[in-house]
């Protein structure tokens, strides 16, 4: 009997895609936390992310976060922090 498709390949590709998405989100969260805590992305964090998730994933996550920051998406938090420090 002939099989028209192999479900195991589909399941493996879905699992791999899910791992990739989770890795991207984890990288972005760690980068945003680092920016909030230190005001920049530390080199040591990026080295760690590149080791754990790979160069491509870590670099793309950094690019996406910095792109959001330049478009004003992350400006709200930095402005409120700046205003709080001026009031103190």
C-alpha positions as CSV (number, residue, x, y, z in Angstrom):
1,X,0.0,0.0,0.0
2,X,1.3,3.4,-0.9
3,X,1.5,6.4,1.5
4,X,0.7,9.8,0.0
5,X,2.2,11.8,2.8
6,X,4.3,11.4,5.8
7,X,2.8,12.9,9.0
8,X,6.1,12.6,10.9
9,X,7.8,15.1,8.6
10,X,4.9,17.6,9.1
11,X,5.1,17.1,12.9
12,X,8.9,17.6,12.9
13,X,8.6,20.8,10.8
14,X,5.9,22.2,13.1
15,X,8.1,21.4,16.2
16,X,11.1,23.1,14.5
17,X,9.0,26.1,13.6
18,X,7.7,26.4,17.1
19,X,11.2,26.2,18.6
20,X,12.3,28.9,16.2
21,X,9.5,31.2,17.2
22,X,10.1,30.6,20.9
23,X,13.8,31.3,20.4
24,X,13.0,34.6,18.7
25,X,10.6,35.6,21.4
26,X,13.1,34.6,24.2
27,X,15.9,36.6,22.5
28,X,13.7,39.7,22.1
29,X,12.5,39.5,25.7
30,X,16.0,39.2,27.0
31,X,17.2,42.1,24.8
32,X,14.3,44.3,26.0
33,X,15.0,43.5,29.6
34,X,18.6,44.4,29.2
35,X,17.7,47.7,27.6
36,X,15.3,48.5,30.4
37,X,17.8,47.5,33.1
38,X,21.1,49.0,31.7
39,X,19.9,51.4,29.0
40,X,21.7,49.4,26.3
41,X,22.3,45.8,25.1
42,X,25.5,44.4,26.7
43,X,28.0,42.6,24.6
44,X,28.0,39.7,27.1
45,X,24.3,39.2,26.7
46,X,24.6,39.1,22.9
47,X,27.5,36.6,23.1
48,X,25.3,34.4,25.3
49,X,22.3,34.7,23.0
50,X,24.4,33.9,20.0
51,X,25.7,30.8,21.7
52,X,22.3,29.6,22.8
53,X,20.2,30.5,19.8
54,X,22.6,31.0,16.9
55,X,24.0,34.1,15.2
56,X,21.1,34.5,12.8
57,X,18.4,34.4,15.4
58,X,20.1,36.7,17.9
59,X,21.1,39.2,15.3
60,X,17.6,39.3,13.8
61,X,16.0,39.7,17.3
62,X,18.4,42.6,18.0
63,X,17.5,44.2,14.7
64,X,13.8,43.9,15.4
65,X,14.0,45.4,18.8
66,X,16.2,48.3,17.6
67,X,13.8,48.9,14.7
68,X,10.9,49.1,17.1
69,X,12.8,51.6,19.2
70,X,13.5,53.9,16.3
71,X,9.9,53.7,15.2
72,X,8.8,54.9,18.6
73,X,7.3,51.7,19.8
74,X,9.6,51.5,22.9
75,X,9.8,55.2,23.4
76,X,6.9,55.3,25.9
77,X,8.9,53.5,28.6
78,X,12.0,55.5,28.2
79,X,10.1,58.8,28.3
80,X,8.3,57.8,31.5
81,X,11.7,56.8,33.1
82,X,13.2,60.1,32.0
83,X,10.3,62.1,33.4
84,X,10.5,60.2,36.7
85,X,14.3,61.0,37.0
86,X,13.7,64.7,36.3
87,X,11.0,64.9,39.0
88,X,13.3,63.3,41.6
